[in-house]
Amino acid sequence: MKDVKVVIIGAGSTVFTPGLIADLVNSPHLNDSTVALVDIDPTAVEIMTRLAGRIARERGVTLRIVGTTDRRKVLPGATFVTTTIAVGGAKAWAKDVRIPEQYGVYQTVGDTVGPGGLFRALRHVPELVAIARDMEELCPDAWLFNYTNPLSINVRGIQKSSFIKCIGLCHGILHTRRLVARELRSPPQELSVVAAGINHLTWLLDIRHKGQDMYPLLQEVLLSQLESPSNKDDGEVYEDFQQVSAKLMQIYGLYPSPGDRHISEFFPYFLRGDGDVLGYGLQGSLDMTNNILTGKGTLWNRLQGEASGTTPVDQDLLAETREGERVVSIMESILLDRNTVEPAVNVRNGGLISNLPEEAIVEVPGVISGYGVRGIGVGPLPDGIANVLRSRIYQQEITVEAALTGNKQLALQALLADPLIKNIEEAEGMLDEGLSLHAEYLPQFGSPSQFRRVAHNSHPPTP
């Protein structure tokens, strides 16, 4: 495995990159490989390179770390490439959330659907396609694992534009398994789940504990809680009762994943209200997003201290038994031709979910081997669920085309296809403002001078 090279593009990710380095260090098959950290921010490259080196040294492995702001320098010879880019960074994400709020449209995350998801897609699809094109030239046999949101749209854009082998990865199903295990009072590792759908809106098709069907018990527990919600704060990722998820299970018969914070954005009636305080227990999700947007500096300060040696490295990063990013296990299975099953991969549908469009990017279980990554067919989803997903898939297809071509009319069509939007005039105003404020990251749409600013009563979003 000494010739393996892993390139991490978007290495300034404060959560993903340290965790991925820790997983690589823990892998006996990858801990002496070469890891190239790429970010357009030279400070981020320096900090992450030093942090990665310190983690490797403290674990006593020979992981070779290089850092650069130019991906083309390190792509030659790459075996695997991961993308966790954030075009425009936290400031752009803040605009994705704040612009719609001025029109009374509230989002709990703003990274997958809704106006925020659209703005993010317009920024990310072209850059990810550019990365894939560089890979075609410099490392055509490498695998591209994309984590960047909106994940389904980004993977579809890459697959539509490039021959590079690309899948999307999201660990949301692992969070849901922990949540469900807590409700069932079962250790998560003893619970097996099968889920399918599209990223950030999959549905649990099967839940078992040592072969026993646990769905009836889960339904009993959660539906009783719907009548009397209880606060179950025990330190898990999703601390409170998932009221939206339980309500959707009551309506559609299956439990959704990966938690209310993402799921609610697909169903606008959970996010509509008379004021700026969200119901259905969702205010905490919005607060979490706001805290993330305002807390980046604190996390960077901690990472800088760990990198410089003035602060002890987070012990979770040094733990041999941590449950980390699944991408390392996938890399190992491809290299070793080790047939393994992953709970969630985002791949071209091609009949895996038989009542969804063929070209859609779906999230399903996958088999990993030396052949690569293959999705596992799950058959049809219930009609009501499939109808919800199909409408989003068609909206995603329009969004991909808008992002690739810079066609403003298509961007407006994609925005109007989102049920969070209340009327045409607000959609036009939102789109104009989004394209104008993000203009430096949207060259495909031309000069910002063509966009009009729509007058409204609120202050402009914080840059």
Buried (B, 14 or more C-beta within 10 A) or exposed (E): BEEBBBBBBBBBBBEBBBBBBBBBBBBEBBBBBBBBBBBBEEEBBBBBBBBBBBBBEEBEBEBBBBBBEEBEEBBEBBBBBBBBBBBBBBBBBBBBBBBBBBBBBBBBBBBBBBBBBBBBBBBBBBBBBEBBBBBBEBBEEBBBBBBBBBBBBBBBBBBBBBEBBBBBBBBBBBBBBBBBBBBBEBEBEEBBBBBBBBBBBBBBBBBBBEEEEBBEBBBEBBEEBEEEBEEBEEEBEBEBBBBBBBBBBEEBEBBBBBBBBBBBBBBBEBBBBEEEEBBBBBBBBBEBBEEBBEEBEEEBEEBBBBBEEEEEBBEEBBEEEBBBBBBBBBBBBBBBEEEBEBBBBBBBBEEBBEBBBEEBBBBBBBBBBEEBBBBBBBEEBBEEBBEBBBBBBBBBBBBBBBBBBBBBEBBBBBBBBBBBBEEEEBBBBBBBBBBBBBBEBBEBBEEBEEBEEBEEEEEEBEE
